[in-house]
């Protein structure tokens, strides 16, 4: 579950979170200076979504490049021998 969140959800939502924090800080700064509130028209949802999808693609591409590195060999899954379960091992 955590892998699903880190691989898909976080990169997709990251641009929206950054935009929300930026808008909040901008409004807070305007209030501190005594200026009128900045007019932030609705968030650019399409662009934020495109950037989020791009981040997901970059994360998946990076993970695919790392696949197979650092392995000790091939994996032999658990199986039954002579009525006993032999646990999975790396060969």
N, CA and C atoms as a LAMMPS dump frame, in Angstrom:
ITEM: TIMESTEP
0
ITEM: NUMBER OF ATOMS
273
ITEM: BOX BOUNDS ff ff ff
-5.0000000000000000e+02 5.0000000000000000e+02
-5.0000000000000000e+02 5.0000000000000000e+02
-5.0000000000000000e+02 5.0000000000000000e+02
ITEM: ATOMS id mol type element x y z
1 1 1 N 0.816 -1.192 0
2 1 2 C 0 0 0
3 1 3 C 0.864 1.262 0
4 2 1 N 1.92 1.253 0.819
5 2 2 C 2.791 2.427 0.869
6 2 3 C 3.519 2.6 -0.464
7 3 1 N 3.841 1.493 -1.113
8 3 2 C 4.511 1.57 -2.419
9 3 3 C 3.59 2.201 -3.45
10 4 1 N 2.312 1.846 -3.399
11 4 2 C 1.329 2.437 -4.307
12 4 3 C 1.229 3.944 -4.073
13 5 1 N 1.205 4.359 -2.82
14 5 2 C 1.137 5.784 -2.508
15 5 3 C 2.374 6.526 -3.002
16 6 1 N 3.553 5.968 -2.724
17 6 2 C 4.796 6.648 -3.11
18 6 3 C 5.023 6.643 -4.612
19 7 1 N 4.491 5.644 -5.299
20 7 2 C 4.731 5.529 -6.731
21 7 3 C 3.744 6.344 -7.561
22 8 1 N 2.477 6.371 -7.148
23 8 2 C 1.455 7.014 -7.973
24 8 3 C 0.83 8.25 -7.333
25 9 1 N 0.368 8.129 -6.118
26 9 2 C -0.444 9.183 -5.516
27 9 3 C 0.389 10.413 -5.163
28 10 1 N 1.511 10.234 -4.488
29 10 2 C 2.325 11.383 -4.064
30 10 3 C 2.836 12.182 -5.261
31 11 1 N 3.438 11.561 -6.285
32 11 2 C 3.898 12.364 -7.428
33 11 3 C 2.747 13.06 -8.164
34 12 1 N 1.568 12.43 -8.194
35 12 2 C 0.432 13.036 -8.88
36 12 3 C -0.106 14.239 -8.118
37 13 1 N -0.136 14.165 -6.79
38 13 2 C -0.689 15.25 -5.98
39 13 3 C 0.331 16.324 -5.607
40 14 1 N 1.607 16.047 -5.777
41 14 2 C 2.656 16.985 -5.371
42 14 3 C 2.505 18.378 -5.995
43 15 1 N 2.247 18.518 -7.298
44 15 2 C 2.084 19.875 -7.858
45 15 3 C 0.906 20.626 -7.234
46 16 1 N -0.197 19.935 -6.928
47 16 2 C -1.351 20.574 -6.314
48 16 3 C -1.011 21.053 -4.9
49 17 1 N -0.255 20.248 -4.166
50 17 2 C 0.136 20.617 -2.811
51 17 3 C 1.074 21.822 -2.837
52 18 1 N 2.046 21.802 -3.741
53 18 2 C 2.99 22.925 -3.859
54 18 3 C 2.242 24.203 -4.235
55 19 1 N 1.282 24.105 -5.147
56 19 2 C 0.505 25.28 -5.563
57 19 3 C -0.331 25.812 -4.399
58 20 1 N -0.931 24.929 -3.618
59 20 2 C -1.738 25.355 -2.474
60 20 3 C -0.876 26.047 -1.424
61 21 1 N 0.304 25.503 -1.151
62 21 2 C 1.207 26.123 -0.173
63 21 3 C 1.682 27.48 -0.685
64 22 1 N 2.005 27.57 -1.958
65 22 2 C 2.437 28.832 -2.542
66 22 3 C 1.333 29.889 -2.439
67 23 1 N 0.099 29.517 -2.756
68 23 2 C -1.017 30.457 -2.649
69 23 3 C -1.258 30.892 -1.219
70 24 1 N -1.168 29.957 -0.292
71 24 2 C -1.352 30.288 1.119
72 24 3 C -0.276 31.259 1.589
73 25 1 N 0.998 30.997 1.23
74 25 2 C 2.09 31.89 1.625
75 25 3 C 1.949 33.266 0.98
76 26 1 N 1.507 33.302 -0.249
77 26 2 C 1.342 34.58 -0.95
78 26 3 C 0.263 35.425 -0.281
79 27 1 N -0.843 34.789 0.085
80 27 2 C -1.913 35.526 0.762
81 27 3 C -1.464 35.98 2.148
82 28 1 N -0.753 35.136 2.844
83 28 2 C -0.272 35.476 4.182
84 28 3 C 0.699 36.661 4.114
85 29 1 N 1.548 36.657 3.101
86 29 2 C 2.501 37.75 2.917
87 29 3 C 1.77 39.058 2.587
88 30 1 N 0.716 38.989 1.779
89 30 2 C -0.046 40.19 1.432
90 30 3 C -0.729 40.765 2.664
91 31 1 N -1.279 39.915 3.513
92 31 2 C -1.928 40.381 4.733
93 31 3 C -0.898 41.022 5.663
94 32 1 N 0.293 40.436 5.763
95 32 2 C 1.337 40.981 6.633
96 32 3 C 1.795 42.35 6.158
97 33 1 N 1.789 42.578 4.871
98 33 2 C 2.209 43.868 4.318
99 33 3 C 1.082 44.89 4.297
100 34 1 N -0.135 44.444 4.57
101 34 2 C -1.283 45.342 4.527
102 34 3 C -1.801 45.576 3.13
103 35 1 N -1.402 44.772 2.195
104 35 2 C -1.853 44.895 0.81
105 35 3 C -3.182 44.159 0.654
106 36 1 N -3.926 44.473 -0.412
107 36 2 C -5.153 43.709 -0.644
108 36 3 C -4.812 42.256 -0.992
109 37 1 N -5.743 41.379 -0.728
110 37 2 C -5.524 39.954 -1.014
111 37 3 C -5.278 39.766 -2.511
112 38 1 N -4.269 38.988 -2.867
113 38 2 C -4.024 38.748 -4.297
114 38 3 C -5.168 37.939 -4.891
115 39 1 N -5.501 38.275 -6.108
116 39 2 C -6.592 37.573 -6.777
117 39 3 C -6.028 36.336 -7.449
118 40 1 N -6.153 35.222 -6.775
119 40 2 C -5.717 33.955 -7.362
120 40 3 C -6.931 33.301 -7.997
121 41 1 N -7.03 33.463 -9.285
122 41 2 C -8.121 32.814 -9.987
123 41 3 C -7.948 31.317 -9.783
124 42 1 N -8.926 30.546 -10.05
125 42 2 C -8.866 29.109 -9.806
126 42 3 C -7.536 28.496 -10.197
127 43 1 N -7.146 27.446 -9.517
128 43 2 C -5.857 26.829 -9.836
129 43 3 C -5.846 26.285 -11.267
130 44 1 N -4.705 26.326 -11.886
131 44 2 C -4.587 25.79 -13.25
132 44 3 C -4.591 24.257 -13.203
133 45 1 N -5.763 23.689 -13.001
134 45 2 C -5.904 22.258 -12.75
135 45 3 C -5.317 21.419 -13.878
136 46 1 N -5.549 21.828 -15.1
137 46 2 C -5.047 21.033 -16.233
138 46 3 C -3.521 20.983 -16.213
139 47 1 N -2.887 22.132 -16.009
140 47 2 C -1.423 22.162 -16.009
141 47 3 C -0.852 21.423 -14.807
142 48 1 N -1.478 21.596 -13.663
143 48 2 C -1.007 20.869 -12.48
144 48 3 C -1.162 19.359 -12.683
145 49 1 N -2.251 18.96 -13.319
146 49 2 C -2.456 17.54 -13.611
147 49 3 C -1.43 16.998 -14.592
148 50 1 N -1.109 17.793 -15.602
149 50 2 C -0.103 17.361 -16.581
150 50 3 C 1.259 17.214 -15.915
151 51 1 N 1.612 18.173 -15.059
152 51 2 C 2.888 18.091 -14.343
153 51 3 C 2.885 16.868 -13.421
154 52 1 N 1.762 16.616 -12.735
155 52 2 C 1.652 15.449 -11.86
156 52 3 C 1.812 14.144 -12.621
157 53 1 N 1.174 14.047 -13.775
158 53 2 C 1.311 12.838 -14.599
159 53 3 C 2.751 12.691 -15.08
160 54 1 N 3.384 13.819 -15.428
161 54 2 C 4.794 13.771 -15.822
162 54 3 C 5.682 13.256 -14.694
163 55 1 N 5.394 13.696 -13.462
164 55 2 C 6.168 13.2 -12.32
165 55 3 C 5.961 11.704 -12.115
166 56 1 N 4.728 11.234 -12.291
167 56 2 C 4.468 9.797 -12.16
168 56 3 C 5.266 9.027 -13.209
169 57 1 N 5.291 9.535 -14.426
170 57 2 C 6.044 8.872 -15.497
171 57 3 C 7.532 8.859 -15.173
172 58 1 N 8.055 9.97 -14.644
173 58 2 C 9.474 10.009 -14.264
174 58 3 C 9.78 9.016 -13.146
175 59 1 N 8.903 8.924 -12.161
176 59 2 C 9.116 7.973 -11.06
177 59 3 C 9.09 6.542 -11.584
178 60 1 N 8.112 6.223 -12.419
179 60 2 C 8.038 4.87 -12.968
180 60 3 C 9.235 4.564 -13.865
181 61 1 N 9.678 5.559 -14.634
182 61 2 C 10.866 5.364 -15.469
183 61 3 C 12.105 5.126 -14.628
184 62 1 N 12.246 5.888 -13.559
185 62 2 C 13.39 5.695 -12.664
186 62 3 C 13.362 4.342 -11.996
187 63 1 N 12.176 3.911 -11.586
188 63 2 C 12.067 2.585 -10.962
189 63 3 C 12.365 1.473 -11.966
190 64 1 N 11.951 1.658 -13.215
191 64 2 C 12.213 0.614 -14.21
192 64 3 C 13.708 0.513 -14.531
193 65 1 N 14.42 1.626 -14.44
194 65 2 C 15.86 1.589 -14.685
195 65 3 C 16.615 0.897 -13.553
196 66 1 N 16.054 0.936 -12.347
197 66 2 C 16.703 0.317 -11.196
198 66 3 C 16.368 -1.159 -11.048
199 67 1 N 15.359 -1.626 -11.748
200 67 2 C 14.92 -3.006 -11.597
201 67 3 C 16.055 -3.956 -11.96
202 68 1 N 16.313 -4.902 -11.098
203 68 2 C 17.315 -5.917 -11.365
204 68 3 C 18.684 -5.576 -10.821
205 69 1 N 18.9 -4.346 -10.391
206 69 2 C 20.199 -3.981 -9.852
207 69 3 C 20.267 -4.383 -8.392
208 70 1 N 21.389 -4.887 -7.985
209 70 2 C 21.582 -5.231 -6.593
210 70 3 C 21.007 -6.572 -6.197
211 71 1 N 20.598 -7.372 -7.156
212 71 2 C 20.056 -8.675 -6.806
213 71 3 C 21.182 -9.673 -6.637
214 72 1 N 20.921 -10.67 -5.849
215 72 2 C 21.922 -11.696 -5.582
216 72 3 C 21.846 -12.858 -6.565
217 73 1 N 20.892 -12.852 -7.407
218 73 2 C 20.704 -13.942 -8.359
219 73 3 C 19.237 -14.055 -8.711
220 74 1 N 18.821 -15.262 -9.084
221 74 2 C 17.421 -15.462 -9.422
222 74 3 C 16.666 -16.018 -8.218
223 75 1 N 15.393 -15.718 -8.151
224 75 2 C 14.561 -16.124 -7.034
225 75 3 C 13.868 -17.444 -7.349
226 76 1 N 13.985 -18.402 -6.436
227 76 2 C 13.26 -19.667 -6.553
228 76 3 C 12.094 -19.604 -5.579
229 77 1 N 10.859 -19.599 -6.066
230 77 2 C 9.718 -19.456 -5.181
231 77 3 C 9.532 -20.691 -4.3
232 78 1 N 8.727 -20.569 -3.239
233 78 2 C 8.469 -21.735 -2.389
234 78 3 C 7.819 -22.851 -3.202
235 79 1 N 8.179 -24.074 -2.891
236 79 2 C 7.596 -25.211 -3.599
237 79 3 C 7.537 -26.405 -2.648
238 80 1 N 6.878 -27.46 -3.091
239 80 2 C 6.714 -28.659 -2.271
240 80 3 C 7.666 -29.735 -2.771
241 81 1 N 8.479 -30.293 -1.867
242 81 2 C 9.367 -31.418 -2.179
243 81 3 C 9.124 -32.503 -1.144
244 82 1 N 8.807 -33.701 -1.601
245 82 2 C 8.581 -34.843 -0.725
246 82 3 C 7.566 -34.519 0.377
247 83 1 N 6.514 -33.778 0.044
248 83 2 C 5.479 -33.469 1.013
249 83 3 C 5.824 -32.346 1.974
250 84 1 N 6.965 -31.723 1.832
251 84 2 C 7.362 -30.609 2.711
252 84 3 C 7.47 -29.334 1.885
253 85 1 N 7.143 -28.224 2.519
254 85 2 C 7.226 -26.927 1.829
255 85 3 C 8.651 -26.401 1.992
256 86 1 N 9.298 -26.162 0.867
257 86 2 C 10.636 -25.587 0.853
258 86 3 C 10.488 -24.088 0.647
259 87 1 N 11.002 -23.273 1.557
260 87 2 C 10.831 -21.815 1.403
261 87 3 C 11.555 -21.272 0.174
262 88 1 N 11.124 -20.111 -0.272
263 88 2 C 11.754 -19.461 -1.408
264 88 3 C 13.184 -19.048 -1.071
265 89 1 N 14.041 -19.109 -2.061
266 89 2 C 15.45 -18.756 -1.859
267 89 3 C 15.983 -17.976 -3.061
268 90 1 N 17.114 -17.329 -2.838
269 90 2 C 17.828 -16.668 -3.931
270 90 3 C 18.943 -17.597 -4.384
271 91 1 N 19.038 -17.82 -5.67
272 91 2 C 20.086 -18.702 -6.196
273 91 3 C 21.094 -17.902 -6.972
